[in-house]
Amino acid sequence: VLKIIKTRLERGDKITDEVSGITYDIKSFRNFVNTNFSSYITSQVFDAPDKAEKVYFSLEATEDGHAYNMVMASSSKNKTYKWISSLSERFSLVEMIATGIVYLKDNRTDTYQPFISGNGKYCRYDVEKGQIVEL
């Protein structure tokens, strides 16, 4: 999704965030991605494929279920995604820790799509209620 937005901005489209009302150009969008996402995500969107950050993920058990841990080449660990629930053998719900936004992970293709409510809004996971709620 972020790559699609970047491509649209590069061709001159103006994109307005419905929640914040901010209209992005390519420079302000890059700043938004740098501020709100990990360096891994930023590199995947803006760097050439051969220059993008290379990381590996491990799944570790936690008190609340499982957490995806991003394991850098230097073996340092930074949590990126927190596992919420498996929907099926193919799909899982995960939360991006940096933003709190819930994503649908396709385990077959190893891709992530934001979980969007029926009202078209991003969602977060409310641990106390055990529910996904709109932001």
C-alpha positions as CSV (number, residue, x, y, z in Angstrom):
1,V,0.0,0.0,0.0
2,L,2.8,2.5,0.9
3,K,4.6,1.7,-2.4
4,I,1.3,2.4,-4.3
5,I,1.0,5.8,-2.5
6,K,4.6,6.6,-3.3
7,T,4.1,5.7,-7.0
8,R,1.0,7.9,-7.2
9,L,2.8,10.8,-5.5
10,E,5.8,10.5,-7.9
11,R,3.5,10.8,-10.9
12,G,2.1,14.0,-9.4
13,D,-1.1,12.9,-7.7
14,K,-2.1,14.6,-4.4
15,I,-3.2,12.3,-1.7
16,T,-5.2,13.5,1.3
17,D,-5.4,11.4,4.6
18,E,-9.1,11.2,5.4
19,V,-8.4,11.0,9.1
20,S,-5.9,13.8,9.6
21,G,-6.8,15.9,6.6
22,I,-3.1,16.2,5.6
23,T,-2.4,16.4,1.9
24,Y,0.9,14.7,1.0
25,D,3.5,15.4,-1.6
26,I,6.5,13.0,-2.0
27,K,8.7,14.8,0.5
28,S,6.0,15.0,3.3
29,F,5.0,11.4,2.6
30,R,8.6,10.2,3.1
31,N,8.8,12.2,6.3
32,F,5.5,10.6,7.4
33,V,6.8,7.1,6.7
34,N,10.2,7.8,8.4
35,T,8.3,9.1,11.5
36,N,5.7,6.4,11.8
37,F,7.2,3.2,10.5
38,S,10.4,1.2,11.1
39,S,13.6,1.8,9.1
40,Y,12.8,-1.6,7.5
41,I,9.5,-0.4,6.1
42,T,11.0,2.9,5.0
43,S,13.8,1.1,3.1
44,Q,11.3,-1.2,1.4
45,V,9.3,1.8,0.1
46,F,12.0,4.2,-0.9
47,D,15.2,2.3,-1.5
48,A,16.1,0.3,-4.6
49,P,15.4,-3.4,-4.0
50,D,19.1,-4.3,-3.8
51,K,19.7,-1.5,-1.2
52,A,16.6,-2.2,1.0
53,E,17.2,-3.3,4.5
54,K,17.4,-7.1,4.9
55,V,15.9,-8.5,8.0
56,Y,14.5,-11.8,9.3
57,F,11.5,-12.4,11.5
58,S,11.1,-14.9,14.3
59,L,7.9,-15.8,16.2
60,E,8.3,-15.9,20.0
61,A,5.7,-16.9,22.6
62,T,4.7,-14.1,25.0
63,E,2.1,-13.8,27.8
64,D,-0.5,-12.4,25.4
65,G,0.1,-15.0,22.6
66,H,3.0,-14.6,20.2
67,A,5.1,-11.7,18.9
68,Y,6.9,-11.4,15.6
69,N,10.4,-10.2,16.3
70,M,12.5,-8.5,13.7
71,V,16.0,-10.0,13.8
72,M,18.6,-7.8,12.2
73,A,21.7,-9.3,10.6
74,S,23.7,-8.2,13.7
75,S,21.4,-10.4,15.8
76,S,19.9,-7.5,17.7
77,K,16.1,-7.8,18.1
78,N,13.5,-5.1,17.6
79,K,9.8,-6.1,17.8
80,T,7.9,-5.0,14.8
81,Y,4.7,-7.0,14.8
82,K,2.7,-8.5,17.7
83,W,0.6,-11.5,16.8
84,I,-3.1,-11.2,17.7
85,S,-4.9,-14.2,16.2
86,S,-4.8,-16.8,13.5
87,L,-7.8,-16.6,11.3
88,S,-7.0,-19.6,9.3
89,E,-3.9,-21.6,8.2
90,R,-3.2,-18.8,5.6
91,F,-4.2,-15.6,7.4
92,S,-3.3,-14.0,10.7
93,L,-4.0,-10.7,12.4
94,V,-1.0,-8.8,13.7
95,E,-0.4,-5.4,15.2
96,M,2.4,-3.2,14.0
97,I,3.8,-2.1,17.3
98,A,5.1,1.3,16.1
99,T,1.7,2.5,15.0
100,G,-0.8,0.2,16.8
101,I,-2.5,-0.5,13.5
102,V,-3.9,-4.0,12.9
103,Y,-2.8,-5.8,9.7
104,L,-4.0,-8.9,8.0
105,K,-0.9,-11.1,7.2
106,D,-1.0,-13.5,4.3
107,N,1.2,-16.3,5.5
108,R,1.5,-17.8,2.0
109,T,2.8,-14.6,0.3
110,D,4.3,-13.1,3.5
111,T,2.5,-9.8,2.8
112,Y,0.6,-7.4,5.1
113,Q,-2.5,-5.3,4.4
114,P,-4.1,-2.9,6.8
115,F,-7.3,-4.3,8.4
116,I,-9.9,-1.7,7.4
117,S,-13.3,-1.5,9.2
118,G,-16.6,-1.5,7.4
119,N,-16.6,2.3,7.8
120,G,-13.3,2.4,5.9
121,K,-11.1,3.2,9.0
122,Y,-7.9,1.8,10.3
123,C,-8.2,-0.4,13.4
124,R,-6.3,-1.2,16.5
125,Y,-6.5,-4.1,18.9
126,D,-7.9,-3.2,22.4
127,V,-6.2,-5.8,24.7
128,E,-8.6,-5.1,27.6
129,K,-11.7,-5.7,25.5
130,G,-10.2,-8.4,23.4
131,Q,-11.6,-6.6,20.3
132,I,-10.5,-4.8,17.2
133,V,-11.7,-1.2,17.3
134,E,-11.6,1.7,14.9
135,L,-8.9,4.3,15.3
